[in-house]
Amino acid sequence: MNTNIYYNLVGNWAPLPSGFNGTLMIRPLIGKPIIPIVSVDKLDAIIEFNVYPNPSNGNVNING
């Protein structure tokens, strides 16, 4: 176990749990934050629908 590996999910650094198996992967953030240029208007209505069968053989039906 490597005691020098820490992770940060919500703003606090914590040591990696002792039972962790696998390889550490990193996602570096370099430069200024990118402001998204895509947005979606908020929907006021809830649309209900069904998709069946699940699991599918490749063809699905959408009912709604």
PAGU-157508 format. One record per atom (N, C-alpha, C): z, y, x; atom name; residue number from 1; residue in three letters. Coordinates in nm, 4 decimals, m for minus. Example, Ala and Ser with C-alpha at 12.3 -4.5 7.8 and 13.67 -1.06 7.14 Angstrom:
PAGU-157508
NODE       c3       c2       c1 atom   n res
NODE   0.7800  m0.5690   1.3190    N   1 ALA
NODE   0.7800  m0.4500   1.2300   CA   1 ALA
NODE   0.7800  m0.3300   1.3200    C   1 ALA
NODE   0.7080  m0.2250   1.2850    N   2 SER
NODE   0.7140  m0.1060   1.3670   CA   2 SER
NODE   0.7870   0.0030   1.2900    C   2 SER
This chain:
PAGU-157508
NODE       c3       c2       c1 atom   n res
NODE   0.0000  m0.1186   0.0843    N   1 MET
NODE   0.0000   0.0000   0.0000   CA   1 MET
NODE   0.0000   0.1243   0.0883    C   1 MET
NODE  m0.0839   0.2198   0.0533    N   2 ASN
NODE  m0.0911   0.3458   0.1262   CA   2 ASN
NODE  m0.0028   0.4480   0.0555    C   2 ASN
NODE   0.0989   0.4969   0.1227    N   3 THR
NODE   0.1917   0.5940   0.0625   CA   3 THR
NODE   0.1415   0.7372   0.0757    C   3 THR
NODE   0.0214   0.7562   0.1295    N   4 ASN
NODE  m0.0329   0.8908   0.1494   CA   4 ASN
NODE  m0.1382   0.9277   0.0459    C   4 ASN
NODE  m0.1528   0.8502  m0.0607    N   5 ILE
NODE  m0.2517   0.8797  m0.1639   CA   5 ILE
NODE  m0.1799   0.9356  m0.2863    C   5 ILE
NODE  m0.2208   1.0546  m0.3280    N   6 TYR
NODE  m0.1640   1.1214  m0.4446   CA   6 TYR
NODE  m0.2754   1.1526  m0.5425    C   6 TYR
NODE  m0.2418   1.1677  m0.6705    N   7 TYR
NODE  m0.3399   1.2046  m0.7716   CA   7 TYR
NODE  m0.2841   1.3166  m0.8573    C   7 TYR
NODE  m0.3748   1.3920  m0.9211    N   8 ASN
NODE  m0.3371   1.5069  m1.0017   CA   8 ASN
NODE  m0.4189   1.5025  m1.1299    C   8 ASN
NODE  m0.3539   1.4764  m1.2434    N   9 LEU
NODE  m0.4252   1.4705  m1.3709   CA   9 LEU
NODE  m0.4012   1.5930  m1.4571    C   9 LEU
NODE  m0.2811   1.6476  m1.4547    N  10 VAL
NODE  m0.2472   1.7591  m1.5436   CA  10 VAL
NODE  m0.1800   1.8742  m1.4687    C  10 VAL
NODE  m0.2119   1.8874  m1.3402    N  11 GLY
NODE  m0.1560   1.9986  m1.2640   CA  11 GLY
NODE  m0.0396   1.9622  m1.1743    C  11 GLY
NODE   0.0070   1.8376  m1.1807    N  12 ASN
NODE   0.1175   1.7935  m1.0959   CA  12 ASN
NODE   0.0715   1.6770  m1.0084    C  12 ASN
NODE   0.1043   1.6832  m0.8800    N  13 TRP
NODE   0.0669   1.5762  m0.7883   CA  13 TRP
NODE   0.1719   1.4661  m0.7921    C  13 TRP
NODE   0.1258   1.3417  m0.7951    N  14 ALA
NODE   0.2156   1.2264  m0.7982   CA  14 ALA
NODE   0.1603   1.1187  m0.7060    C  14 ALA
NODE   0.2489   1.0383  m0.6454    N  15 PRO
NODE   0.1995   0.9295  m0.5599   CA  15 PRO
NODE   0.1305   0.8233  m0.6447    C  15 PRO
NODE   0.0332   0.7580  m0.5859    N  16 LEU
NODE  m0.0375   0.6508  m0.6548   CA  16 LEU
NODE   0.0593   0.5373  m0.6847    C  16 LEU
NODE   0.0553   0.4794  m0.8056    N  17 PRO
NODE   0.1474   0.3698  m0.8382   CA  17 PRO
NODE   0.1318   0.2525  m0.7415    C  17 PRO
NODE   0.2417   0.1832  m0.7140    N  18 SER
NODE   0.2407   0.0769  m0.6137   CA  18 SER
NODE   0.1536  m0.0410  m0.6531    C  18 SER
NODE   0.1337  m0.0657  m0.7829    N  19 GLY
NODE   0.0543  m0.1801  m0.8252   CA  19 GLY
NODE  m0.0945  m0.1517  m0.8348    C  19 GLY
NODE  m0.1395  m0.0341  m0.7897    N  20 PHE
NODE  m0.2798   0.0045  m0.8012   CA  20 PHE
NODE  m0.3650  m0.0760  m0.7050    C  20 PHE
NODE  m0.4698  m0.1388  m0.7570    N  21 ASN
NODE  m0.5656  m0.2103  m0.6737   CA  21 ASN
NODE  m0.6996  m0.1412  m0.6851    C  21 ASN
NODE  m0.7721  m0.1323  m0.5758    N  22 GLY
NODE  m0.9049  m0.0732  m0.5797   CA  22 GLY
NODE  m0.9232   0.0309  m0.4725    C  22 GLY
NODE  m1.0318   0.1036  m0.4824    N  23 THR
NODE  m1.0695   0.2031  m0.3837   CA  23 THR
NODE  m1.0547   0.3421  m0.4426    C  23 THR
NODE  m1.0012   0.4334  m0.3647    N  24 LEU
NODE  m0.9882   0.5716  m0.4071   CA  24 LEU
NODE  m1.1260   0.6355  m0.4112    C  24 LEU
NODE  m1.1584   0.6994  m0.5237    N  25 MET
NODE  m1.2846   0.7728  m0.5369   CA  25 MET
NODE  m1.2498   0.9183  m0.5648    C  25 MET
NODE  m1.3261   1.0094  m0.5080    N  26 ILE
NODE  m1.2967   1.1512  m0.5262   CA  26 ILE
NODE  m1.4153   1.2211  m0.5919    C  26 ILE
NODE  m1.3853   1.3276  m0.6627    N  27 ARG
NODE  m1.4866   1.4132  m0.7226   CA  27 ARG
NODE  m1.4554   1.5560  m0.6793    C  27 ARG
NODE  m1.5110   1.5987  m0.5669    N  28 PRO
NODE  m1.4776   1.7330  m0.5177   CA  28 PRO
NODE  m1.5377   1.8424  m0.6055    C  28 PRO
NODE  m1.4629   1.9497  m0.6226    N  29 LEU
NODE  m1.5102   2.0681  m0.6935   CA  29 LEU
NODE  m1.5338   2.1757  m0.5893    C  29 LEU
NODE  m1.6593   2.2139  m0.5709    N  30 ILE
NODE  m1.6961   2.3076  m0.4655   CA  30 ILE
NODE  m1.7592   2.4302  m0.5296    C  30 ILE
NODE  m1.7117   2.5481  m0.4919    N  31 GLY
NODE  m1.7708   2.6718  m0.5418   CA  31 GLY
NODE  m1.7047   2.7208  m0.6688    C  31 GLY
NODE  m1.7695   2.8205  m0.7316    N  32 LYS
NODE  m1.7173   2.8803  m0.8528   CA  32 LYS
NODE  m1.7375   2.7869  m0.9715    C  32 LYS
NODE  m1.6492   2.7951  m1.0718    N  33 PRO
NODE  m1.6692   2.7147  m1.1926   CA  33 PRO
NODE  m1.8009   2.7510  m1.2609    C  33 PRO
NODE  m1.8659   2.6529  m1.3173    N  34 ILE
NODE  m1.9915   2.6755  m1.3886   CA  34 ILE
NODE  m1.9589   2.6968  m1.5357    C  34 ILE
NODE  m2.0081   2.8061  m1.5912    N  35 ILE
NODE  m1.9880   2.8353  m1.7332   CA  35 ILE
NODE  m2.0959   2.7611  m1.8110    C  35 ILE
NODE  m2.0576   2.6752  m1.9047    N  36 PRO
NODE  m2.1595   2.6009  m1.9794   CA  36 PRO
NODE  m2.2512   2.6938  m2.0578    C  36 PRO
NODE  m2.3793   2.6618  m2.0601    N  37 ILE
NODE  m2.4758   2.7449  m2.1326   CA  37 ILE
NODE  m2.5133   2.6823  m2.2664    C  37 ILE
NODE  m2.4531   2.5704  m2.2991    N  38 VAL
NODE  m2.4818   2.5014  m2.4240   CA  38 VAL
NODE  m2.3584   2.5083  m2.5120    C  38 VAL
NODE  m2.3789   2.5359  m2.6395    N  39 SER
NODE  m2.2665   2.5371  m2.7315   CA  39 SER
NODE  m2.3104   2.4773  m2.8646    C  39 SER
NODE  m2.2126   2.4373  m2.9426    N  40 VAL
NODE  m2.2374   2.3804  m3.0739   CA  40 VAL
NODE  m2.1527   2.4566  m3.1738    C  40 VAL
NODE  m2.2152   2.5002  m3.2825    N  41 ASP
NODE  m2.1399   2.5689  m3.3866   CA  41 ASP
NODE  m2.0442   2.4714  m3.4535    C  41 ASP
NODE  m1.9292   2.5210  m3.4939    N  42 LYS
NODE  m1.8307   2.4387  m3.5619   CA  42 LYS
NODE  m1.8809   2.4033  m3.7014    C  42 LYS
NODE  m1.8688   2.2746  m3.7343    N  43 LEU
NODE  m1.9088   2.2298  m3.8676   CA  43 LEU
NODE  m1.7905   2.2387  m3.9617    C  43 LEU
NODE  m1.8127   2.2916  m4.0817    N  44 ASP
NODE  m1.7064   2.3017  m4.1807   CA  44 ASP
NODE  m1.6976   2.1772  m4.2690    C  44 ASP
NODE  m1.8055   2.1007  m4.2765    N  45 ALA
NODE  m1.8085   1.9828  m4.3638   CA  45 ALA
NODE  m1.7904   1.8559  m4.2812    C  45 ALA
NODE  m1.7264   1.7578  m4.3407    N  46 ILE
NODE  m1.7129   1.6270  m4.2782   CA  46 ILE
NODE  m1.8181   1.5361  m4.3404    C  46 ILE
NODE  m1.9008   1.4793  m4.2563    N  47 ILE
NODE  m2.0073   1.3922  m4.3044   CA  47 ILE
NODE  m1.9675   1.2480  m4.2742    C  47 ILE
NODE  m1.9609   1.1663  m4.3774    N  48 GLU
NODE  m1.9249   1.0261  m4.3591   CA  48 GLU
NODE  m2.0501   0.9405  m4.3660    C  48 GLU
NODE  m2.0548   0.8401  m4.2800    N  49 PHE
NODE  m2.1674   0.7477  m4.2815   CA  49 PHE
NODE  m2.1223   0.6139  m4.2262    C  49 PHE
NODE  m2.2015   0.5129  m4.2542    N  50 ASN
NODE  m2.1754   0.3777  m4.2055   CA  50 ASN
NODE  m2.2925   0.3322  m4.1203    C  50 ASN
NODE  m2.2615   0.2629  m4.0144    N  51 VAL
NODE  m2.3620   0.2007  m3.9294   CA  51 VAL
NODE  m2.3304   0.0524  m3.9291    C  51 VAL
NODE  m2.4277  m0.0325  m3.9660    N  52 TYR
NODE  m2.4029  m0.1755  m3.9738   CA  52 TYR
NODE  m2.5321  m0.2494  m3.9432    C  52 TYR
NODE  m2.5300  m0.3741  m3.9053    N  53 PRO
NODE  m2.4134  m0.4572  m3.8760   CA  53 PRO
NODE  m2.3594  m0.4281  m3.7370    C  53 PRO
NODE  m2.2349  m0.4666  m3.7160    N  54 ASN
NODE  m2.1708  m0.4488  m3.5862   CA  54 ASN
NODE  m2.0985  m0.5792  m3.5545    C  54 ASN
NODE  m2.1384  m0.6558  m3.4579    N  55 PRO
NODE  m2.2428  m0.6274  m3.3591   CA  55 PRO
NODE  m2.3823  m0.6425  m3.4183    C  55 PRO
NODE  m2.4793  m0.5889  m3.3466    N  56 SER
NODE  m2.6168  m0.5846  m3.3951   CA  56 SER
NODE  m2.7064  m0.6742  m3.3101    C  56 SER
NODE  m2.8169  m0.7175  m3.3688    N  57 ASN
NODE  m2.9163  m0.7914  m3.2929   CA  57 ASN
NODE  m3.0229  m0.6967  m3.2373    C  57 ASN
NODE  m3.0004  m0.5672  m3.2504    N  58 GLY
NODE  m3.0939  m0.4671  m3.2013   CA  58 GLY
NODE  m3.1376  m0.3724  m3.3116    C  58 GLY
NODE  m3.1264  m0.4143  m3.4361    N  59 ASN
NODE  m3.1590  m0.3300  m3.5502   CA  59 ASN
NODE  m3.0309  m0.2920  m3.6224    C  59 ASN
NODE  m3.0170  m0.1629  m3.6543    N  60 VAL
NODE  m2.8980  m0.1180  m3.7269   CA  60 VAL
NODE  m2.9406  m0.0406  m3.8507    C  60 VAL
NODE  m2.8535  m0.0377  m3.9496    N  61 ASN
NODE  m2.8740   0.0398  m4.0714   CA  61 ASN
NODE  m2.7752   0.1559  m4.0713    C  61 ASN
NODE  m2.8215   0.2716  m4.1153    N  62 ILE
NODE  m2.7357   0.3888  m4.1280   CA  62 ILE
NODE  m2.7354   0.4286  m4.2740    C  62 ILE
NODE  m2.6169   0.4325  m4.3340    N  63 ASN
NODE  m2.6020   0.4642  m4.4740   CA  63 ASN
NODE  m2.5081   0.5840  m4.4859    C  63 ASN
NODE  m2.5524   0.6917  m4.5487    N  64 GLY
NODE  m2.4628   0.8053  m4.5613   CA  64 GLY
NODE  m2.5211   0.9214  m4.6335    C  64 GLY
